[in-house]
Amino acid sequence: MSKTTKASEIRKYALDKIEAEVKAAQRSLFDLRSQAVTEKIADTSQFKKLRKEIARLRTEARARTLTTASAATAGRKNAP
């Protein structure tokens, strides 16, 4: 992911695409950390941008799982 994705765009993604984007962003962050050890990085703000991107994606994925879980238990009287 070269450019940060807005939350409104992430909401349009399917859950599979969100998971794939998280993996890609994590891989990019790993590669960036490896570069930081072996060579000088010109733009160190990429660390923060990638971490925030991962957080945005994970937040949306978690919200979807909670929504589906609450919808599944909505019909039960004594839901745990």
QUICOR-V888380 format. One record per run of one state. SS is the DSSP state (2 for helix, 1 for strand, 0 for the rest). FROM is the first residue (numbers start at 0). TO is the last residue. Records with the same first field share a line. If there is no record, write none. Layout:
SS->FROM-TO + FROM-TO
This chain:
0->0-5 + 10-13 + 38-44 + 73-79
2->6-9 + 14-37 + 45-72
